[in-house]
């Protein structure tokens, strides 16, 4: 399930992103601080849910939601605001929920649980013409392969060429708007897909999605540096890049690394 966050206050959007990651399987793919930018994005892209502040520049949240309500395929809208007085209008627009700031963690967790249940209910499994059963919950149309099935060969693209690469030669990958940047020891590749799609191609026993925007090869970690809020910064062999571990991924990372 894919989501975007529309919020112009940095502390509020960082907290919301953390709560979404901590209490759901929802993937936050993009973050915006301007309503007009969101509208432009939605003209060419789809998302499943929008966490939408009302008081945002260019095009306020209510006007944006009103426009989105006319789409043939509408995402769920969850308003996140400090203002109680817009609640009635929000539900006239068939918003999924209306969350007041400051955020209540239990309230957010309950909303996310209901949201995922609604998504599963509304996007039941569909049988494709070829006879392949695919769940709409996974935008890739497949589940990530387990470690015994995943291929160790990854096709990377560079200068219109396809470079067949051993997966263990990949050090890390970074989400960059509509593409994913993939790094080996000496090369950078640009893959025309989201990091979620690229992550699904990788052997699960080698790679860990340590952050919304980063996937790292566990065998390439040279040093684990304690960071603020009990998170970590990862330093890799051979490279100077430092890779963050987000708060929502710390527990799983500690278990994997036996920390």
N, C-alpha and C positions, 0 to 999 in steps of 0.2 A: 504494500500500500504506500503510495507516494504522497508527499505533502509539501506545501510551501508555507513559509511564515511571512506575514506582512506586518512589520512592526518597525517604527522609526526610533524607538528607545533601545539602546544597546543592552543595558542590564535586563530589561524585560524579555527581549528576544533570546538572549543567551540562556536565561532561566527556563523559558518555555521550551527551547530546543533540548535542553538537558532533561526536562521532565518527559518530553515525548520519547526521547531515546531510552530513558530509564524505565518507563512504564508501558511501553508498547513495542511492537515490531514495525511501526510506521517509520519510513525513511524520509527524512527532510532533505529534499533535493535542491531547493533554492530558498534564499532569504531575500526579501525586498523591504525597502523603506519608503517606497513611493507608489501610490496607487496606479498612476499611469504606466509605470514600468510593468506592473503586474498585468494590466490589460493587454499590453503589447506582447508579453510573454504567452498569455493564454490564447492569443490569436494563432500561435504556431505550435503550442505545446499543450499537453493535457496533464492534469494532476487529479488525484483522488480526493484530496481535502485541502482546504485553505484555512489556516489560523489567521484571522483577520482583525487587526486593530481598527478602530473607527477614526481616530484622529491622526490621519496620515497626510502627507503633502500631495499636491496636484489633484488627486481624486480621492475624496474621503471614503471610508470603508462602506458606508451605507450606499452611496452612489455606485461604488464598484460592485457591491453585492447585488444591487438592483440590475445592473447590466449583466452580471453573470447569470442571474435567474432566468434570463431570456435565452441562454445557450441551450442547444438541443441536448447536449450531454453536460449536465451540471455536476460540479464537484460538491461534496459536503462543505458547508461553511460553518466554522466555529468562530464566533466573535470573541475577541479578547480585549476588554476595555475597562476603563475606570469609571465609566458613566452608566448609571442604572437606567436613565430615562429613555434609552433607545431600545430597550428590550422588546417592547410590543412591536415596534417596526421590524425588528430583527426576525421575529417569529412570523410576521406577515410575509416575509421573504423566504420562509421555510428554512431558516437557519437550523442547523443540527443542535447547536447549544450556544449559550451566552455566558461567558466566563468573566467574572469581575476581577480586577486587580485590586490589591496585591493577590497573587495566586495562592490558592489553598491546595497544597499538594494532594490531599485525599480527594478533593473535588476534581482535580485534573486527572488523577489516576482513574477515577470512576468514569469520567467522560471518555477517556481513551479506550477503556474496556468496552463501553457501549458503542463507540464509534467503530471499533474493529468488528464487533458482533454484527452491527448493521451492514458493514461492508461485505462481510461473508454472506449474510442473508440476501443482500441485494445483488451480489455478483456470484450467483450459484455456478457450479461447474458446468461447462459447455462442451459438447462433443463436436470436434472439428470435422469437416468433410472427409479428411483422410482417415478418420477413426481414432485420432489422437485425443485423449482426454486432457484438458488443460484447465487449470484453475485461474480465474481472473485475479485472484489475490496476488499472484506472481506476475508482474508485468512482462516478464521474459517468456512466459508460456512454458516454463520448465522449472524444476527444482534444482538447486545446486547439487552437483554430483558429490557423492561421498568420496572419501580418500581412496577407496579401493577401485573406484570407477573413473576418477578424474584423470584426464590426459596430462602427461608431463610435458607435452609439446604445445606451445602457444604460438599462434600466428600473429605477429606484430607487423605494423605497417609503417613504412618510411619511404618517402619519395616515390610513391606509387608502386613500391615493391612490397611483397609479403616476405617477411623474414621469419622462418621457422625457428623458434627459440625454445630452449629447455626452460621450463618454468622456474627452476631453481636459479637461473641466471638473472631473473627479475628481482630487484631489490625492494622496490616499492612502487606504488601508483598513487596519483593525486587527481581528484576531481577538479576539472577546470571548465566551468560552464557546461557546454553540451558535449565535451570530449573528456577523455581521460589521458593524462600524461603518464607514461610508463617508463621506468628507469632501470637500466642494467648498469653494470659497472662503468661502461664507457659510452653508452648511447641513450638518447631520449627518443621515445616513440609517441606518436599521437594516435590514439584509438578513437574512432568516431562512434562512441557509445558512452553511456553513463558508467560511473564507477561501480554501481550495483550490477550492471550487466557484465562488466569486465570481471568483477570479483567472482561471479558465478562460473567463469571459465577456469578458475584457478584451483589447484589441488588444495583441499581444505586442510590437509595435514601440514602444509607448508606456510599458508598465509592466514593473516588475522586482520579483520576489519577493525582497526584500533580507533577509528574516528570517522565521523560522517564523511570526511573528505579524503581519508587515507586508508590504504591497505598496505601491510608490510609483510615481507618475507621473514618469518621468525628465525630462520637459520642465519640471517645476515645481521642480527642485532649484536652489537659489540658492547654496548653499555646502556644500562637502564638508570636514568637520572631522576631522582625524586623532584617533583615540580609542585606548583601551588595547588591548593584544594585537594591534596593527596592524590594527584595525578602523576604521570611520568612523561619524560621526554626521552625518546629512543635515539641513540647514536649508532650508526651502521658501520660495518666494516667497509673500508676502502673509500667511503663517501663522507662528505662534510655535512650533508643534509640531516637535520634533526626532525624526528617524526613524533607528533603528539599522541598521547593516549587520552581520550576524552573521559570525563568522569563516569559516564554511563558504561564504559567499556573496561574500567579498572578492575572490577571484580573478576570478570572472565579472563582478563589478561593475567592477573595474579595466579589464577588457577592453572592456566596453561603453562606459565613460567615457573610454577611452584614457588611463588614468593610468600 
